[in-house]
Amino acid sequence: MTDPRSAIPEDQGWASAFTFDLRDGRDVLAVPDTYARNATIVYRGVANLNWSLDTALYRRVSRSRRQPAGEAEVASEERELLDGARRLRLDRRDGFEMTDLELLAVLQHQGAATRLLDVSFNAMISLWFATEDRTQDDYDAGLFAFDVTGRELPPEREDDPIADLIAEPSFHLWRPPPVEVRIRAQQGAFIFGRVPDPVPAQTCLDLGIDRWLDPEPAPSPSATNRPPFGVFRIPAEAKPRLREFLDRLLGYNAETLYPDLAGYAQARRA
């Protein structure tokens, strides 16, 4: 079945948001300098810039409905996922019941589709995820940088039900406890939020990006009016060179970034 959200219409793509191209390690080192020194920035690598930036759960529900899903459909599937895991008592760790967020993170770690979007605090690690899929070597990749200043979920709210957390507009950044070896290795975190209405062509998250990608002239960035994201294009021809740089100089490869049994097997899947 064709994924209704697998590709972005050409006239609604990321091109208008490009900051600059990443062709070597020096280019990547310059990425954080495009943001204020006190800003909190997280990154996500995408192997093909023609793809929309969607969560796995959103893609799953949209495929089953054969049309873009709304928040009600995504929330219903999510509730079924959580209730089923709790019914089977898969929500226990060290004798304690996991919160909704903790359970979603564990389920995603095991391959389930959730509304959590993986990000990293390390641009180089996200660059590896943007370039590691060799089946996409003929296409430009992208490194997304999100300004999440002031959006980190306070510790006192981490126990809240997911339904309460996504009742608010926009999105949250959640920095999970570094109990999973993979999260530590990837310097990982998650972005999550409700599905906006209407859903932008580029993403199922309410990241506030649609006004910056409008075909009309975008607002002029300023100290008080900055786009909440940046898109750094990775030309297809630069991917092999960047992979070699990341592996030989920084030691980033499947074994170091997936340092657990599930990751080891995933890196060697058929």
Protein Blocks (a to p, Z undefined) as FASTA:
>chain_A
ZZfklpccfklcmklmpfbdcfbfklmmmmmmmpcfkbccdddddfblkbccddfklmmm
mmmnopacdfklmmmmmmmmmmmmmmnopabgehiacdfklmmmmmmmnopacfbdcddf
bfklmmmmmmmmmmlmmpccddddddfehiaccfklmmpcfklmmmpgciddddddfkbf
klmmnopadddddddddddfkbccdehlmmmmgfbacddddfklccfbdcddddfklmmm
mmmmmmmmnopafklmmgcfklmmmmmcZZ
